[in-house]
Amino acid sequence: MREKRSKAKPVTGHRSRVTLYRLAENVGGALKARKLMLATAESCTGGWVAEAVTMVPGSSEWFERGFVTYTYISKREMLGVKGATLEKYGAVAEEVVREMVEGALARSHAQVAVAVSGVAGPGGGTPEKPVGTVCFAWGMKDGKPRSETKRFPGDREAVRRASVEHALKGVLALLAAPPGP
């Protein structure tokens, strides 16, 4: 008796995965050309930025480490985010992601860092910080971190995926910018 085979379903998100891979590849090329290493400090993305960069073969030449700090205590213990900052602003705040970047740089051998913290949903949003609100920071050793807040539409996966993409694009922008004073 012949076994009936079902048609294979297309891989969902293949195009997005390719986009993330290409971005990560570009990030790697830019870091490698400058002989720099990257560290990630992630909350709502749960290590997805680190996963994207490690999809690229040879990423150990330019990716130093990733911190997944989902709770207040992990942000304090692993990255040195001040309790007072978390209490005043909450985890989803530019003040917090800037401290996450500073902590990632201080607690790694990387010269470049990116931090992400947000409300991916479906719950957890507030009128001030609705679902889809994500804060980002990028920085280099001995420099001042740059931060911004974005609002992404969609479900939890869409918000997280858009966050990873934006985080990687921000690393490229940071590396393309002329050195500051």
Sequence and secondary structure as in RCSB ss.txt:
>XXXX:A:sequence
MREKRSKAKPVTGHRSRVTLYRLAENVGGALKARKLMLATAESCTGGWVAEAVTMVPGSSEWFERGFVTYTYISK
REMLGVKGATLEKYGAVAEEVVREMVEGALARSHAQVAVAVSGVAGPGGGTPEKPVGTVCFAWGMKDGKPRSETK
RFPGDREAVRRASVEHALKGVLALLAAPPGP
>XXXX:A:secstr
           TTHHHHHHHHHHHHHHHHHHHHTT  EEEEESTTTTHHHHHHHTSTTGGGTEEEEEE  SHHHH
HHHH   HHHHHHH SSSHHHHHHHHHHHHHTSS SEEEEEEE  SSS   SSS TTEEEEEEEETTS  EEEEE
E  SSHHHHHHHHHHHHHHHHHHHHHS    
